[in-house]
């Protein structure tokens, strides 16, 4: 949650918000109070909420970087980023779902092996794209 708060404040500082320029320092202070205050007052599912914030910010970073690449293969990364957005929003709305997903994922050893192998293949595809297309 702290990482997400710091990253979000950094993003807001970098934005040129002409309409809110006079209030920008107050907004940054309010965001810091809310972000770090959540660490003390929202102890339930704090790690999941922090993961959701980081997923949303990671998707923003990824989409900003993919926007300027000339290859059509950027669609792969953009789809992955939008999946992160959907997961981040879903975990924000119902953070207990992560516990349910982990229980479902680890309930059967064969399922866990198959899904883990799929993740390794996906990671290898993205790494291969990174070394060949996205240079």
N, C-alpha and C positions, 0 to 999 in steps of 0.2 A: 504494500500500500504506500509505503514511503517512497519507493522507487517510482511508482506511478505518479505520485503527487509532485515529486521533483521534476520528472520528465514533462508533466502537463504544464507546470509553471514555466519551465524553460520554453516550451512551445508557445505559450501565451506571450512571453516576453519577446519572442522573435517576430510575432505578428505585428503588422502595422494596422492598428485599429483606429482609424481616424475619428470615427464616431465616439469612441470611448477613450480617447487619448488622455483626457483630463482625469478620468476615473481609473486608469490602468493600474496605478500603484495600489489603490484600494481594492481593486479586483484581485490582484496578485496576493495581497494580504489575506483577503477573504478565502481564496482558493487554498492557501497554505493552512489557514485555521481549519477549514473543513476537511482537507486531506489528512492532516496530522491529527486532528481531533477525532476522526473516524478510527484511528488506531487505538484510542483510549475508550471511546464510548460505544463503538460497534464491534465488540469482541467476537460476536457470533459470525462465523464464516469469514473472518477478516482475510485469511490467505486467499480464499476463493474470490473475494471482491477485489483484492489487489491483483490477482491473476487476470481478472476481467478487464481492469483498467490497463494493465500492461499489454494485453492482447489488442485492445482497441488502439493504443498508441503505436504498437508495432505495426498494425495494419496501416495506419496513417503514414508512417515512415516508409513502408514498403510500397504503398501506392504512389507516394510522392516521388520515389526513386524510379519506379517502373514507368511513370508517365512520360519520361523523356527518352526512353530507349526505343530505337527505331524498329526492332525486331517484332514480328508477330507472336513470338514465343513469350512475350511479356504477359499474355493472357493467362498462362499457367500460374505465374506469380500473383497476378491480380485476382484470380479465382481463389487462390490460397488465402490472400489477404481478406477477401470478403467472407470466407469461411471463418476466419479469426474474428471478424466483426460480428457475425451471427452468433458464434460461440460466446464472445465477450458480452453481447447484449443478453443472451439467454442466461449466462451465469450471473449477470447483474440482477436480473429479474428473479431468478430462483437458484440461489447459490447451492442449495442442498442437492441439486441435480448432479454436481460433480461427484459427490459421494456415491450416488446411485450409479453413475457411469463407471466409476472405479470398481464398485462391487460387481457390476455386470461384466466388465472387462476381465476381472481376475477370477470369476466364478469357475470357469472351465479352462483347464490348462491348454487344451487343443485350440480353443478360440483365442487365447492369449498368444500362442505361438503364431497362428495365422495372421492375426491383426498386427503383431509386432513385425512379422516378415513384410507385410504390406507397407508398414511405416518405413522400414529400411529401404525397400524398393523406391518408395516415394522420395526419400532423402537422397538416394543415389541419382534419381532422375533430376532432382533440383541441383545437386552438385555437378552433374554432367552438363546441365544447361549453363551453370555458372562458369564452368571451365571452357565451354565452347561458344555459346551464343551470347552470353551477357557480358563478355569481356569489356 
